[in-house]
Amino acid sequence: MNASQIEIILTMAAAVVIMLTLSAFVVYFILSSQKRRIRLQHEQEQMKENYEKEVLTTQIESRDQTLRDISQEIHDNMGQLLSVSRINLNILEKELEIHPSVNRIRDTNLILADVIKYIRMLSKGLNSDMLASYGLRESIKFELDRISQTALIDCKFETEGDDFLIDAKKEIILYRMIQEILNNILKHADASEIHIQMKYTESAFILNITDNGKGFNPEQLVNMSINDAGSGMRNLQKRAQLIGATLQISSEPSKGTRINIVLPKQAPHATS
């Protein structure tokens, strides 16, 4: 092999090396661009998710504060006015003890007493301070007692396991979710029975809410517009995601509804 042939071979080898190097660079550039694009897309999605969570958290906190203000207003003003009215009826009842209308006054007085009792229960239910004072277990029981007395629905409440600490903000959101679910049952389910099972396990807080109402098709609700009943279910799902819980809804027409909420137990902070 002469020098000219060796030079040609070396030139071709160099060209191949250069082409391979350029190809490797192009592949690296493409892969690097794709990684950056995927990372940027992920960051944008994360920013959007964080923004939506912040907006939802702000809305929930604002709504909770509004409910607390309404609760205080009911307790301080409406409750006192009704109590004064009942005092006046008591006085009138004594003054007209032998009057033919005294029985009607007495009946009105009893009705007013029930109204005052209901308003006090409503006021407590609106105020999340009750949750901080009595805990989730007693607060749920209170809601069911209120429904039993005012809506004449048979309510059953079962608990299992030892309570463990749930973050205060998560607990408020969870409590409001339960209230909304119960309110939806009263408004739409036409149920005569409500059953709540609450469990504290080693790994999670589990809540099952069932009713024997007319049920519905969950897929139809998901496809409803924001102005229809489906928006309520979407709001429940968003709230569950906000606190890191899962929410499952099982229902069929004429077969009632079952809602399952699972909130994983928060791991204790490591100590140094």
Helices and strands as residue ranges (DSSP letters): H 3-73, I 74-78, H 79-95, H 102-126, H 129-151, E 154-160, H 168-184, I 185-189, E 193-200, E 204-211, H 218-222, H 230-242, E 246-251, E 257-264
